[in-house]
Amino acid sequence: MTDLTERRSRAGRVMTWTWVALTAITVGSWWLAPAHFTQTVHASVPITALVLALTIVKVRLIFRNFMEVRSAPRWVRWGTDGWLAVMFATVFVIYLV
């Protein structure tokens, strides 16, 4: 029973720290919005790239910790990471065009 209790405790800590990270990334992404600094909002490629990168981190944390991809077979982990990379590239290219 001690081993099960330890695993549950560790899982709880992982979920808590994941939630803290997701919240911090959300607040950070909101803070990066150009409207906080000027009255006129202009598109910014570096800020957009940074927000998309933060989005990748958030999605990967959600996949790994809340959707239990961490304990899935290797091909599922690689598949989700590959899908995430393709989506990031697609969204960024569409943004640039």
N, C-alpha and C positions, 0 to 999 in steps of 0.2 A: 504493500500500500504506500510506502514512503516514496517509491519510484514514481508512482502515478501522481502523487501529490506534488512532487517536484516538477514533473512535466506540466501539470496544470498551472503551477505557479509560474514557471518559465513562459508558458504560452500566454498567460495573462500579462506578464511584463512585456513580452514582444508586442502584443496587441496595444498595450498602453503607449509604448514608445513609438509604435507605428502611427497611432492616432496623433500623438504630439507632433511628430514629423509632418504628417499630412496637414495639420492645422498651421504649423509654421510656414510650410510651403505655400499654402493658400493665402495667408496674410502677406507673405513676401511677394507673391504674384500680384496681389491687389495693390500693394505699395508701389510696385514698379509702373503702374499705369501712368502715362504721361499727364493725365488731367490733374494729378496732384501737384505738378510743378509749374504748369503754365495754363493760361486761359484757353489758348488755342491748342487743340489736339492734333498732332501730326503723326503719321505712321512712322514707326521706327523699326528698322530691320533688326538691330542688335537687341532691343527690348523684346521684340516678338520672338526672336530665336531663344532668348533666355527663358521667356515664359513657356515656350514649347518644350524646352529642355526640362524645366521644372515639372511640366505636365508628364513627361516621360517618367521621371522619378516617382511622381505620385501614382501613376498607373501601375508601374512595376511593383511598388509597395503594396498596392491593393491586390494585384494578382498574386503576389507571393504570400502575403500574410492573411488576407481576408478571403481569398478564393482558394487557398490551400494549394497553390501551384508549387510551393516550396517542397512539398512531399510527393509531388506527382512524378511520373516517369520523366527521364531526361528529355525525351522528344517533346513532351508537353511544355517543359520549361523553355527549351530552345524555340519551340513554335510560338509561344507567347512573346518571347523577346524579339523574334524575327518579325512577327506581326506588328509589334510596337515600333520597330525600326522602319518598316515600310510605311506605316501610318504617319510617322513623324516626317519622313522624307516627302511623302505625298502632300501633306498639309503645308509644309514649308515651301515646296515648289509651287503649289497653287497660290500661296500668299505672294511669292515673288513675281508671278506672271501677271 
